[in-house]
């Protein structure tokens, strides 16, 4: 049936009469009705057996009556709103535990005044249409407060108290409420307010002294807002040491759990969520002496404009927790109207508090923190900071404000230890100076631990040129740095971003461990901040560096990126361990910073360098890429150990050569040991392996006075060459200036090949003695200007060279231990074959000095030296060195020399010895024409089928066809004689005579016609058979039968 309202009826009358007086009456009527409705917006309905009653007294609306069942008091209203300055007073009996209030009408509840109850009762306010709390809204409730836009409340006995179907009322129950049942589109809840008025105090902690409380429940109780969308527009929710529940749900059931005191909500039965927004500096605060708990659950949760969720610990008791679950997005971003406080989620331990901080647990599809938005569990007091646990499919952290965005569990001045950060995500992106940090800033507290598991982790860029994006667990205090554990399928650190757990003070740095299938580190920030992994001991620090461990499939460093565990203080540098399938380090000339993996000792540092261990299948360094354990201070360099299947070092840039370094530069620190084990080592186009005491990267640095490092290489094959015209040569270098020279030991199973002016050198250029080079190989090949040297160009003594090889071949190659102002070094070669050609040189000579030439010791089965190839131990003012050669054959051209003379001193001794027969050694001139072996034997007749001519012996054919074949063993007659007695008689007389055959010297080879036996028993083949008629001949001239 169609019903006409009162206002509609009056309009119909006006349309008929159109009298002005009635129009005025209508206007007055509407004003009075609206005023009455505005004052009396708490309107009971008639759906209870004992209905609610309202009594107004001034600004106070007293709510009486209702239906009480046991400890539950039920109220039912058509409307429920409280205007500004008014009070809604539930005058309940004190024995009531739960006041359960529903709104059955169609209007939103607008509350801008005070809601008050008696005793310790909990108050439930249910309005499916929505609830708005104004700026002036407040609570004075002894128990917990629930504001909900649910359709109904379900009790533990299964009964339902419904706001949408009040007429279908079941019997009211004495049981406690079990949960809230929501419809498909529940109403929204809005809390308005003036903002949180929070600021950062002198301790860099959050100060709450000016914060408005807004909606507040007493300590230990719960303040819950559960609706459709929930918006806090500058509003404040407070439950000191209590609990705040904010949920946004749709078409679901939320369970109520009872604690003593307080209540919690369970959302396990919720499938559809709505959105939650905190903006305009809104806040949720459960801080106190022992913090309370916060749970926020929704679809998209946004904290912006300086809004805050706080559960800080302020005194002796331990803090509570903050739990946030976003089905889709959690966004934390921005400042409030005053740019001195950023949006934050915090369980900090306040200054002077000894209680431990609470945890932050976040689960979201996506988490973003931008424009200085922070998630923090920092400790400023004596208590330990809380743990931050985050699980999200995607995490994006970006700077963009006046302070860093990010996730923090640090420790400050109070001395408490920092908490832990644990993150599990598919994609982690940290950019523009945002950070994840457990740093120890001051005091004695230790930094926390960071654990990250991700499929893809990216750290990119800096902020304001000084705040790197990244992971930080460093220590700036007496406390120790934290540990960082990062496990990702792929890791990228770019454009100045860093992962760091360095030591800046007395505390020791923590451990940095990264496991990833692929790691790429690249770029710098305008050439000032290098991207990379750092575990440093910084300037002035006394703490020691930590372990930096990397396990990966592929490790790539480009364009100034670094992995560094250096020391710049008195503390010792950390240790670097890298296990990878493939490693590539590639520099660029456009970047002033080196692309490097280093465990160096910096200038002015007294701490020792750390170890650097690398295990990989392939190692490729190019364009100035470096691996180093050098020292630039008084501390000694660490040990560099590399195990790889293939190593390729290639190229150089203006900043220095690609290569492996363990140098001692500038100061008195000693160089480290450089150990390399590989199948194949290639050094090309200016690359180097160096353990010297000067800088190959910066030649302007003064040479060090410490000992140069040692180099030990084990390989199957080593190759050095240059394809460029630059003066920078490929090298293995242990050169020294003022400090003692380094030593080089090279062991190869197959070959060591150097060509195109490449160098293997342990030279000395100053007062210190040169180092020693030892080579053990199957083949040593030096070609096209390649040099193996321990020369001295200063006052230091040249070093020694020891070579053990099957073959040593030099084609325009040099093996030298020469000196200009001191004595030459000794050179020892043990090999089967020594081949020198085309101006090759082995020299231990000395020029312009009274120092004597070094000694040459050569033990070789065969030696070939031709085309101006020399072996020298000369001197000018000093004595010549000695040359001792052991060989079975020396073949030398006329323009090649063996010389140990001195211009003004005493000549050295040249001694060439055959170990079997000293008298037979001779220097033989090589033939100019190749001999045609077919002309060596004259063929007078062809061999018959039954004839044999066998020579068995060591000597072989004579070196010259005109020489006699000299026997070297005693002849034994193996012939079987048929009539031994007759032959003994026939030979008896002849054996006593000397059988002599004279043969004229022939100019050509002819066939032997017989043999004779000399007195000493030797047999000589002769061209003419001897005429001894009384003796049976022992040889005869063969007759050619043609068969």
Steps between C-alpha positions, in 0.01 A plus 500: 500500500637838398559733798524880480737662751413803708713736294350372175144559628586856595646569157178381339301746711738781406464421136126539537484810720829669412461715803822673623409453863496123461840506326647672803338244725656215300848647526469537876374145522802359316744697718342369818490141378867510393607654830313235695649224285851647544466495877328169536691265263506211747160350424407159643295259296236263638661166418598387849293348775631781715578792275771758541405835657676834447484785752648834399647732760681796350764364264483153651282228353461229759423159361303281733303181472580248240476124547746340740567128472759384745803725466396621154297820455330542161403836347329561169471841326352628181765773503811551703704821464664739744541862407797721577525571873235244594536184706336164447501339845423128524380476862547127526496289816852432627467124467462528124802378303383572147279782371385390158352782293356480153362758256210362301416810297653616174709795622872525564610552858681833531684535829672826586452492873568272797385142545503392863418182694497380859741253651721274292248399239599451135296703251401360158356750249369343178367706211507335155448843339830645620652696787678836497703622796555873486800699618344544846394139548631334817440200726469449874453127521620263769540205264563450130323684218384339177369713214386282212290513186419130524147379432487299816675358802517127543523345845676187618168311523423576135244776564516817291433862592424663161487866402353432154225257606400619848149359469635145462643518845599177670512471872773719643783307659716514804796377293783723395523633143684256274544709188378758250315411181538749213293551189609538142544877518539603862510864591823691550658631818667841506701661779575868462749696705764774523797277420753339730731795582794259525859615455856370525681601821869560565561126531351451152217309664127563448356739759133452596467782753277717279297223345117519532351173627186505286304181560658337804439198719660436835819299545468135411177535303421475132391772259361337187373654178382237254296604199504520127756765412663655808640853465698690763511858373726658755329289763678344796438161662659441841524189719802539724627153589178376344397393153374668184324294234425656163342277237335558165295203384216402269252212509692313766504389860747642754559301816534662842748349746492599865818576690533632852493789455420596144359328196659389172353440159565209270458542123561143387145474367530820294531463124429855385664808644443873457743792527656679797642851472694702756568848367530862613739392782260244647636266765448176689689487830528221758828618653562489872679325782499176317341564166168374378411336171371620165335292229405660169348282228359605164537489125691820428649667806639849451696703757579843362562864593694433819258244641631257759436163663690489830558223753804646672648377826548787745599340832598166648250258352540337162320643203213351308465447129363647181340261252395626160348289226418645161338270248635725227700813595662651807625850422704705748596841367545870554530775758234689688437873456816561703791337315661382824314174546452231239244225473605214722411158638695470823572273798795706622653479846494854636804669661569373855256211454633160601218290362550322171332624188207320342487336163357623171340233284389597151339281234399658169477437132703817451681729744615849408683752719571831328561867571673422831238248612650270763442168672707511817583290803794709619620503860603831659513350849648207686250252367554286195326613186214299359491277196358608165350213298373576152346266246394654170494406135648838405685755712593847376691747715586846364640821649358827371480689831729663755586171669545146380203279431534144606495229762703554817589292806797705617646590838587848621642665812332293771719193472237245413560255219319551174231263383479276199352557156367196312357547150356242263395626158498427130618845395692748715573845355688759709570828318602864535659474843244277671650255747449183699714553810591346833785743562655570841520881505634575847542354846598141561212319341564254221343539160231252406474235235346520154366187332355535152364232272397620155471385143622836372672766710594842358681786674533808281630854546556747782331803654654845523830351383578347841227257603546171317208273436564164657536271797691632802607318816801715580625625837589860581541425869659266750240245407564241233353516154220272397484206266340512157376183331354548152373210293366588155471349156636825358662802666570841346686782677531808277584870482651546844277260694675293766462196723716578800593383848809709564662605828542876563604492868609249766240241413579212269320472169257215451469233238369568149391188317330500162372199308360558153485336160598825328660813647563824313673797660540805281553874490556782744315813606670777304831333565482545879320200649585162354236232469591183678536277802699650789635357825752774577683627804476875446739781597552527875332168570663253736254222439577218262329435170262212452462215257365581154385181332347470154365181344361536149473358153604819320669801659537813285664828605484791256578871482652576841315243709680341794511215746720633778614394847769764553636656819570871538549487878688298758256214478577211269314471172240234450519188291344451156391158376345465154376178343360547149466316174594807294652832607540805276651831614494772235603860559454815298718800426205733564495420871777618735424220746643153439286199429647271760476221752735602780611429855743791511675693777441871438752781556565589866344169603687281746265205486587193298330424171254218474508179304334480161405154375335442162386167359350505152491320166571811291650832605506783246645844579507776238524879454669557833304244701700396807522260793734617776628449853743791487620719785539878486562535874722354770283193533596192302295393200294184516525182297329478161410145396327420171390159377353498151480281194560790259638845581513777240648839588468753221567867435550819695357849532650831608428403858706182485537150366260215534642241730568335833693700761659456839717811501668693782475868404588838657567381854681233700239227480606175339331358193301181527522157350329453163407137430344392171392152401349459155486286190562788259623852573498767230648847558464735204503858377657668803340292775715394793546283804697705749643466848726802481549796734376771269162583352420397146173693521646829623869538407510833684479320836834462674642147507463316827782399730337174595577168344333427171268203498564155359328341201439127465323366191406139427352439156488270203559783254600865539507749214606866502477723191419849377303605197537873565773757437480642851799520732295315763589135461334183614695373796548286806669751723666494841711812445628696798633851562599554861359192668621146452404348169227245466546146378331330207447126473329361191414134454337387174434147380513591132641840417581856598485714187582872493516713185462851361713679762314349796684475831562259785701711737622529856720801432632747754512869416622634833716406796330170574611170356293347225287195549539147372324340204450124492343331197411133473344407167506265205553789256620854563458713190610865478433667165491843335662699777353310794717523811550295815711712731623578850696807393630779719507864388572634849739416778322179586640165400330335202297194588556140400322292235441125518348320201420129481351405166494232235547769237602864513445687173575866440440686175594861569447407863696606806591330826690756704622566851705805410598804704614855432617617843540175692571132452319281252284208605558133437315307231457124522347299213430128517341370183523244221507745212603867492430681175605866458448684172470844344671727755387306805699549816578335830691752708613575853726782390574823686558847353624823660572335832780333693259220573587171338297326240271225616564136427336287233441131571355314203437127500348396169522189285512711187558870448438687176599865479506687172436829323664729755364322808730529799566366849679768702630569848699814416614784719656841444676603820428189700594143432321298241273225613560132444323298235470126561335296228428125518384359167528209259484727201551872447419642158591863461517738206806718447311820593378357831718530808563351840682773689598564862759770441552823692618822339703621797461217750591135501334285240267231611545133416311330222495124548316269266484140618367171367414299809600169333827592329649840559752454221241449228306823548544743215330799353376386161420733219156442361502395131399764255344248260256228587656154449330263258507176696447293188850593386664382819515133388633376164286222357742264326249221495162421639460295814424135467209344675712308745748776581492736796711789619418612852664770709395494865638770725468843648714689255289463184645614165816710516451875497717523189510232233881524485534405868557147611230321700652472844392213714386570849455148631701177500411272210355163589499225239149346500570271198447127551806312368457145361868395523626702787825309538611558140406868509687546826809355336459712190448822698744424774801652331310782337347614827843575634581743221389855459260529212529840347309628202596820337233683314565814304278797598210504262325805374181309454317218669565146368382161615704317762687199353590335828612553855807461715545437869741730676724403789260645753218290357319775313360434153544741214320484165750546217470581131759236400523156655839426663728244330590236762527169316571289800186615686141421415334837426226612735340706231472485129375706216139431421424385152200648331291220356196700425281265696 
